Each structure stands twice: as structure tokens, then as C-alpha cells.
Amino acid sequence: MTDILIIGGGIAGVSAAARMSAHASVTLLEAESALAHHASGRSAALYEPHYGLAPVVELSLASGDYFRSLPNVLSPRGMMIVAKAGEDAPFEHDIAAMNLPEISVAEARATVPILNPKVVTRAAAADHAWDIDTDLLLQTFAREARGNGAQIVTGARVTAITKTPQGWQVETTAGAFSANTLVNAAGAWVDQIAVMAGVQPLGFQPNRRSMARIPAPGGHDVSRWPMMFGCGETWYAKPDAGALIVSPAEEHPMDPHDAWADDMVLAEGLARYEEVVTEPVTRLMSNWAGLRTFAPDRVLVIGRDVAQASFFWLAGQGGYGFQSSPAASQLAADLIAGHAPSAPASLIAALSPARFA
């Protein structure tokens, strides 16, 4: 019997295990043979705290001090948005939402020389975006959890969940586990876990996002290029280990599964990227996909279930899981322990599952 049983070994579950294990006994269950196999392991790995709806931005900004306290987790990247003729409205919306000052196309090309001046009509850029070393962050949280005595069990796919007088009994492929409190951090599978536990699902939707790695365009050194977005998030490109990751930035609803890239969707996204650059895509080095899971209002859900208080939601991270994880996990730990959270009441309410009641 443990105090807290966490289902899900992505960044949400592992960061929660680190925080909660400081005050309680914790066991974390991950279905796969390694942590962060699904969405967390396929992240674009960017800390852009102005990205997302207001509660997401508030969580991400609140995570900044933690990121800056860890050596080598963040490294400078920067961010740029470009627009073509006729895209003024979405461009202005994006740069206002993400606090990006407009720059000239010539200035943009000085940083990213492959931008096509015959196509790109406007650009905006800022330096308030950083690469996240996602593996280092994940291992930092896992090491903290284990150091606090937490048990992390991989290869433990949940097969049944039963409510007991003491709390919960969870059957898995690695054996049976029991706990007073059950934390649902199962990513794309959160509603399925809720149904297994006899808890009303909240309507989470996993959405596929595909990515391709291409060689550095034109042989350029891309290491200092910013992450680039087409306005309206119709594509993005990000330097990665001497190459470039390009995504069509699609959101295609899917059932929970081990996602893979769609060739046609990738081709369409690469074509949108190619429209604004002078270097064609000649080959793909690799491709993959992940599922970004959102609540109906696209804001994270953090809090006790309204009908079943010993069932705790830590779900709906969407594309913001890594960048919000320090503040999200601390809030979850505070709420479970009964400590006064540092987060304001308005944010706690915006994240609470009670908003769907």
C-alpha cells in the first residue's frame, strides 16, 4: 500500500512523482518499457512561455525559475514567425499573443538566409524561447523521485482498477498495486483510465502531430537559427542536432495509440514550409508523430475529481507538457498534500476539473 499511485510515466507523471514523493510514499506505473515513450518522447522541446491560452501561459511563466535553477536544461533558441501576402490578420494575432516584435524581412533573412524575399512579406522575432533538454529534465525529476524513495515501475500496463474502502487497487502486467490516492497522468489514455476506475471521463481528445527531420538546408549551419512558425501555426521548423525538424503542425483527432507520421500530411506540411524558403526539401532523414491530448477547452486539468476525491486528474497537457511541468507538478503536489499553493486561486479554478461539472 502506497500513499499515491501515479499512472503514466511521461513528463507529467514523472515530475509529479518528484514533487509528491517529498511528502508521501509514491509509486509510478508506466505501461511501456521506458519512461516518456509516447508524447513526451516526441516533443518539439521548446520553452516558449507565451505559447498557449492564458492559464497555460501563467503555468509556463511560473515554471521559469525552476528551469533557470537547473544547469544545462535550457539553451538559447529564439523564435520567429513569418507571413506571406494575405496573411496579415493571423500574423498580427500571433505576434500580439506571443509578444513578438515585428522585424524587417531583411533582418529575418540575416538570421535565416534561406527565407525567400519574394514570398515572405512580414516577420517577427524575439529571444524569449529556449530549447529544453527534455531527457535531462525528465531524468532530473526521476532522480529526485527515486531519491525521495518513490518506486518507478515500467512495463506495468494497467488492466483493471477497483475502488476499495482504503483507496484503489490497480492490476497491471507487472502485478497489483494499491494506494490511497490515484493520480491519472496517462496522457492520451486519461479518459480510458477514468472509465476503468468508474470515474466520469472529461472528454479529452488526442490529436496527432507529425514531424520530419531533414538535412540542414543548403548545407547551412542551422545551430543558431530560431524556431520558425508559419503564422497561424500552419507549419514549424526547428534546428535539431545539425539538421532541421519540420512539422505540418496538424491536429488530427485520433484514438489513443502509438502514433506514426502520415506521409500525405507530412508532404503537405513540407510544401507549406518550402513555399517560404529558397532551398527545396530533397530527402527525409527520419519521421515520427506524437499525440497531443487536450481537454475540451484546451487547458490543462489539475485537481481532484468532483465526484471521487481520491481520484486526481493531471491531464490535458497538449503541446505544453514540458514547459509547464515544474509549476503544474508543484500545484498537483500542493493540492494533494493540502498545502497552500503558490498559484493564485484564479489559476487553480481555471485548471480544476470542477469547471466541467
C-alpha positions in Angstrom: 0.0 0.0 0.0 1.4 3.4 -1.0 0.0 6.9 -0.4 -0.1 7.9 -4.0 -0.2 5.8 -7.2 0.6 7.7 -10.4 -0.5 6.2 -13.7 1.7 7.5 -16.6 5.4 7.9 -17.0 5.6 10.9 -19.2 6.8 14.3 -18.1 3.5 14.9 -16.2 3.7 11.7 -14.2 7.5 11.8 -13.5 7.5 15.4 -12.4 4.5 14.8 -10.2 6.3 11.8 -8.6 9.3 14.0 -7.8 7.2 16.7 -6.1 4.8 14.3 -4.3 7.4 12.0 -3.0 8.8 14.8 -0.8 5.8 14.4 1.4 4.3 10.9 0.7 5.1 7.4 -0.4 4.7 7.3 -4.2 4.6 4.6 -6.9 4.6 5.4 -10.6 3.3 3.0 -13.2 4.4 3.2 -16.9 2.9 0.9 -19.4 6.0 0.9 -21.7 9.5 -0.4 -21.1 10.9 3.1 -20.7 9.7 6.4 -19.5 8.4 9.1 -21.9 7.8 6.7 -24.7 4.8 8.5 -26.3 4.1 12.2 -26.4 6.8 13.3 -24.0 9.5 11.5 -26.0 8.4 13.1 -29.3 8.2 16.8 -28.1 9.5 19.8 -30.0 11.2 20.6 -26.8 10.8 24.3 -26.7 10.2 26.6 -23.7 8.2 29.5 -25.1 6.2 30.7 -22.1 3.9 32.9 -24.1 2.6 30.0 -26.2 -1.0 28.8 -25.4 -4.1 30.1 -23.7 -3.9 32.4 -20.6 -3.9 29.7 -17.9 -1.2 27.7 -19.9 0.9 30.8 -20.2 0.6 31.5 -16.5 1.7 28.0 -15.7 4.6 28.2 -18.1 5.8 31.6 -16.8 5.6 30.2 -13.3 7.9 27.4 -14.4 10.7 29.7 -15.4 12.5 30.0 -12.1 12.8 26.2 -11.8 14.1 25.9 -15.4 16.7 28.6 -14.7 17.8 26.9 -11.5 18.9 23.8 -13.4 22.2 23.9 -15.2 22.1 23.0 -18.9 18.4 22.3 -19.1 17.7 25.5 -21.2 19.7 26.8 -24.1 19.0 29.8 -26.2 16.9 29.3 -29.3 14.7 32.3 -30.1 11.5 32.3 -32.2 10.4 33.7 -35.5 7.1 34.0 -37.3 6.9 34.6 -41.0 3.9 35.6 -43.2 3.1 35.6 -46.9 0.9 38.1 -48.7 -2.7 38.0 -47.5 -1.7 36.7 -44.0 -1.7 40.0 -42.2 -4.6 39.1 -39.8 -3.2 35.8 -38.5 0.3 37.3 -38.4 -0.8 40.2 -36.2 -2.8 37.9 -34.0 0.2 35.6 -33.4 2.7 38.3 -32.7 0.4 40.0 -30.2 -0.4 36.7 -28.5 3.3 35.7 -28.2 4.8 39.1 -27.6 7.0 39.1 -30.7 8.1 42.5 -32.1 8.0 42.8 -35.9 11.2 43.0 -37.8 12.0 43.6 -41.4 12.3 40.7 -43.9 15.9 41.7 -44.4 16.6 41.3 -40.7 14.8 37.9 -40.7 17.0 36.8 -43.7 20.1 37.9 -41.9 19.3 35.3 -39.3 17.7 32.7 -41.6 19.2 33.2 -45.0 17.0 30.6 -46.8 13.9 32.8 -46.3 12.5 33.7 -49.7 12.3 37.5 -50.0 9.9 37.1 -53.0 7.4 35.3 -50.8 7.9 36.3 -47.2 6.3 39.7 -46.7 6.4 40.1 -42.9 8.4 38.7 -40.0 8.6 38.9 -36.2 11.2 37.5 -33.8 12.2 37.5 -30.2 14.8 35.7 -28.0 12.3 34.6 -25.3 12.3 31.0 -26.4 14.7 28.3 -25.3 15.4 24.7 -26.2 14.7 22.2 -23.4 17.0 19.3 -22.8 13.9 17.1 -22.3 15.9 14.0 -21.4 17.9 15.9 -18.8 14.8 17.4 -17.3 13.0 14.0 -17.2 16.0 12.3 -15.6 16.3 15.1 -13.1 12.7 14.6 -11.9 13.1 10.8 -12.0 16.3 11.0 -9.9 14.6 13.3 -7.4 11.6 10.9 -7.1 13.8 7.9 -6.6 16.0 9.8 -4.1 12.8 10.5 -2.1 12.0 6.8 -2.1 9.5 6.7 -4.9 9.1 3.4 -6.8 9.0 3.7 -10.6 7.7 0.6 -12.4 8.0 0.2 -16.1 6.3 -2.4 -18.2 3.2 -2.0 -16.0 0.2 -1.7 -18.3 -3.0 -1.2 -16.3 -5.6 -3.9 -16.9 -8.1 -3.2 -14.1 -8.8 -0.6 -11.4 -11.0 -1.2 -8.4 -12.2 1.3 -5.8 -11.6 -0.1 -2.3 -12.5 1.2 1.2 -8.8 2.2 1.6 -8.5 3.8 -1.8 -7.6 2.0 -5.0 -6.4 -1.4 -6.3 -4.7 -1.4 -9.7 -4.0 -4.5 -11.6 -1.1 -4.3 -14.1 1.0 -6.6 -16.3 3.7 -6.1 -13.6 1.5 -7.1 -10.7 -1.1 -5.5 -8.4 -0.6 -2.1 -6.6 -2.8 -0.3 -4.1 -2.9 3.3 -2.9 -5.0 5.9 -1.1 -4.9 8.4 -3.9 -4.8 7.6 -7.7 -3.2 10.2 -10.0 -4.3 10.0 -13.6 -1.4 11.2 -15.7 -1.9 8.8 -18.5 -1.6 11.2 -21.4 -3.7 10.2 -24.4 -5.2 7.4 -22.3 -6.5 9.5 -19.4 -10.2 9.1 -20.2 -9.7 5.3 -20.6 -8.1 5.2 -17.2 -11.0 7.2 -15.8 -13.6 4.7 -17.2 -11.6 1.8 -15.8 -11.8 3.5 -12.4 -15.5 4.1 -12.7 -14.9 7.9 -12.9 -16.7 10.1 -15.4 -14.4 10.9 -18.4 -14.0 14.6 -19.2 -13.8 14.4 -23.0 -10.1 14.5 -23.7 -9.1 14.4 -27.4 -5.7 13.1 -28.6 -4.5 14.8 -31.8 -1.7 13.6 -34.0 1.2 15.8 -34.9 3.7 14.6 -37.5 7.4 15.6 -37.8 10.2 15.0 -40.3 13.9 15.5 -39.9 15.6 17.0 -43.0 19.3 17.7 -43.7 20.4 21.3 -43.0 19.1 23.3 -45.9 21.8 24.2 -48.4 24.5 23.0 -46.1 24.0 26.0 -43.8 24.9 25.9 -40.1 21.5 26.0 -38.6 22.6 25.8 -35.0 21.8 29.5 -34.3 18.6 29.7 -36.3 15.4 30.3 -34.2 12.4 28.1 -34.2 10.3 29.3 -37.1 6.5 29.2 -37.5 4.2 29.9 -40.4 1.6 32.3 -39.0 -1.5 30.6 -37.8 0.8 27.7 -36.9 0.5 26.1 -40.4 4.0 24.6 -40.1 7.1 25.0 -38.0 10.8 24.3 -38.3 13.4 23.9 -35.6 17.1 23.2 -35.6 18.0 19.8 -34.1 21.4 18.2 -33.9 22.7 19.9 -37.1 19.5 19.1 -39.0 16.1 20.7 -39.2 12.8 19.3 -37.8 9.8 20.4 -39.9 6.3 19.7 -38.9 2.9 20.4 -40.7 1.6 21.3 -37.2 -1.5 19.3 -37.9 -4.1 18.4 -35.2 -5.9 15.3 -36.5 -8.2 13.7 -33.9 -7.1 10.1 -33.1 -7.9 7.3 -30.7 -5.0 6.7 -28.2 -2.3 4.6 -29.8 1.4 4.5 -30.6 1.3 7.2 -33.3 3.2 7.4 -36.6 3.5 10.1 -39.2 1.1 10.3 -42.1 3.0 10.6 -45.4 0.5 12.8 -47.2 0.1 15.1 -44.2 3.9 15.4 -44.0 4.2 16.1 -47.7 1.6 18.9 -47.4 3.3 20.5 -44.4 6.7 20.3 -46.1 5.2 22.0 -49.1 3.9 24.9 -46.9 7.4 25.2 -45.5 9.0 25.1 -48.9 6.8 28.0 -50.1 8.7 30.4 -47.9 12.3 29.2 -48.4 14.8 29.1 -51.3 16.1 25.5 -50.6 13.9 22.6 -51.6 13.5 19.5 -49.4 15.3 16.8 -51.2 15.1 13.9 -48.7 13.9 13.0 -45.2 16.3 11.6 -42.7 13.5 10.3 -40.4 9.9 10.9 -39.5 7.6 10.3 -36.5 4.5 11.5 -34.8 3.1 12.1 -31.3 -0.3 12.6 -29.8 -1.1 16.0 -28.2 -4.0 15.5 -25.8 -6.4 18.4 -25.0 -9.3 18.9 -22.7 -12.4 20.4 -24.4 -11.3 23.9 -23.6 -7.6 23.2 -24.4 -6.4 24.0 -20.9 -4.7 21.5 -18.5 -6.8 19.7 -15.9 -5.2 19.6 -12.5 -7.2 18.7 -9.4 -9.4 16.1 -7.6 -12.3 14.7 -9.4 -15.6 16.3 -8.4 -17.4 13.0 -7.6 -14.4 10.9 -6.5 -12.0 13.0 -4.4 -9.3 10.3 -4.2 -9.0 10.3 -8.0 -6.7 13.2 -9.1 -6.5 14.5 -12.7 -3.2 15.6 -14.1 -4.0 15.7 -17.7 -4.6 17.6 -21.0 -1.0 18.9 -21.3 -1.4 19.2 -25.1 1.7 20.7 -26.5 2.7 22.3 -23.3 3.7 19.4 -21.0 7.4 20.0 -20.7 7.3 23.8 -20.5 4.6 23.8 -17.8 5.8 20.7 -15.9 7.6 22.5 -13.0 4.6 24.6 -12.0 2.0 22.0 -12.9 3.6 19.3 -10.8 4.1 21.6 -7.8 0.5 22.6 -7.9 -0.6 19.0 -8.1 1.6 18.1 -5.1 0.4 21.0 -3.1 -3.3 20.2 -3.7 -2.8 16.5 -2.8 -0.8 17.3 0.3 -3.2 20.0 1.4 -0.6 22.7 1.3 -1.4 26.3 0.4 -0.4 26.5 -3.3 1.7 29.4 -4.6 -0.6 29.5 -7.6 -3.4 32.1 -7.4 -6.9 31.0 -6.8 -8.0 32.1 -10.2 -5.5 29.8 -11.9 -6.4 26.9 -9.6 -10.0 27.3 -10.6 -9.2 27.6 -14.3 -7.3 24.3 -14.1 -9.8 22.4 -11.8 -11.9 19.6 -13.2 -14.8 21.2 -11.4 -15.1 23.6 -14.4 -16.7 20.7 -16.4 -19.2 19.8 -13.7 
